[in-house]
Amino acid sequence: LGAGELIPLNVSTDAVAAFLRRDGPRVVLVVANLRTMPLSGVTISSSAGVLASRRYAAADLLGGGAAAPLNVGNDRRIDRYSPLGILAPMQAYILQLR
């Protein structure tokens, strides 16, 4: 997604960057492990109102398979979402949320 709104997200470690890119109904979540070692247990959160309240399937657009589904509650916030069990070192993930 080269156009649309960029929404920075809060991550449980400074070694990972994460943001949403939204263009109309299309939404992708970008997660990047900036460390030279694998990381586990990384969670992502947001302020209220970033996504519609529902369950999203998350598919890796770079061919890495499916990530964990994302459940967004009535407050429309991402709350401690862990998309993947382990983030590979120096690896970015682009997850389409549907």
C-alpha positions as CSV (number, residue, x, y, z in Angstrom):
1,L,0.0,0.0,0.0
2,G,1.8,3.1,-1.2
3,A,-1.0,5.5,-0.4
4,G,-3.4,6.2,2.5
5,E,-3.2,7.0,6.2
6,L,-0.2,5.9,8.2
7,I,-1.0,5.0,11.9
8,P,2.0,4.4,14.2
9,L,1.4,1.7,16.8
10,N,2.8,1.0,20.3
11,V,5.1,-2.1,20.6
12,S,6.2,-3.9,23.7
13,T,9.9,-3.5,22.7
14,D,11.8,-0.7,21.1
15,A,13.5,-3.3,18.8
16,V,10.3,-3.6,16.7
17,A,8.5,-0.9,14.6
18,A,4.9,-1.3,13.7
19,F,2.3,0.7,11.9
20,L,-1.0,0.4,10.1
21,R,-1.4,1.6,6.5
22,R,-5.1,2.3,5.6
23,D,-6.5,3.3,2.3
24,G,-10.3,3.1,2.3
25,P,-11.3,-0.5,3.1
26,R,-7.7,-1.8,2.6
27,V,-5.6,-2.2,5.7
28,V,-2.2,-3.6,6.2
29,L,-0.1,-4.0,9.4
30,V,3.6,-3.6,9.0
31,V,5.8,-5.2,11.7
32,A,9.6,-5.0,11.5
33,N,12.1,-6.7,13.9
34,L,15.1,-4.3,13.8
35,R,17.4,-6.5,16.0
36,T,19.9,-9.0,14.8
37,M,18.3,-11.8,16.9
38,P,14.9,-13.4,16.9
39,L,12.3,-11.9,19.3
40,S,9.3,-13.7,20.9
41,G,6.3,-12.5,22.9
42,V,6.2,-9.1,21.1
43,T,2.8,-7.4,21.4
44,I,1.3,-4.5,19.5
45,S,-1.3,-2.0,20.8
46,S,-3.0,1.2,19.6
47,S,-5.1,4.1,20.8
48,A,-8.9,3.8,20.5
49,G,-10.6,4.1,17.2
50,V,-8.0,2.8,14.7
51,L,-10.0,-0.1,13.3
52,A,-13.6,-1.2,13.1
53,S,-14.7,-3.6,15.8
54,R,-14.5,-7.1,14.4
55,R,-12.2,-10.2,13.9
56,Y,-9.6,-9.8,11.2
57,A,-7.7,-12.5,9.4
58,A,-4.1,-11.6,8.9
59,A,-2.3,-12.9,5.8
60,D,1.4,-12.2,5.2
61,L,1.7,-10.5,1.8
62,L,5.4,-11.5,1.5
63,G,4.5,-15.2,1.5
64,G,5.1,-16.1,5.1
65,G,1.7,-17.6,5.6
66,A,-1.0,-16.6,8.0
67,A,-0.5,-14.8,11.3
68,A,-2.8,-14.9,14.3
69,P,-6.2,-13.4,13.8
70,L,-6.7,-9.9,15.3
71,N,-9.7,-9.3,17.5
72,V,-10.7,-5.6,17.8
73,G,-13.3,-4.8,20.5
74,N,-15.9,-2.1,20.8
75,D,-13.3,0.5,21.7
76,R,-11.8,-0.1,18.2
77,R,-8.3,-0.5,19.6
78,I,-5.6,-3.0,19.1
79,D,-4.8,-4.5,22.5
80,R,-1.7,-6.5,23.1
81,Y,-1.9,-8.3,19.7
82,S,0.9,-10.8,19.0
83,P,0.7,-11.5,15.3
84,L,3.5,-14.1,15.2
85,G,5.1,-16.3,17.9
86,I,8.7,-15.4,16.8
87,L,9.9,-12.4,14.7
88,A,12.9,-13.3,12.7
89,P,16.0,-11.1,13.0
90,M,16.1,-8.0,10.7
91,Q,12.8,-9.2,9.1
92,A,9.7,-7.2,8.1
93,Y,6.2,-8.6,7.8
94,I,3.4,-7.0,5.8
95,L,0.1,-8.4,7.0
96,Q,-3.1,-7.7,5.1
97,L,-6.1,-7.5,7.5
98,R,-9.4,-8.8,6.1
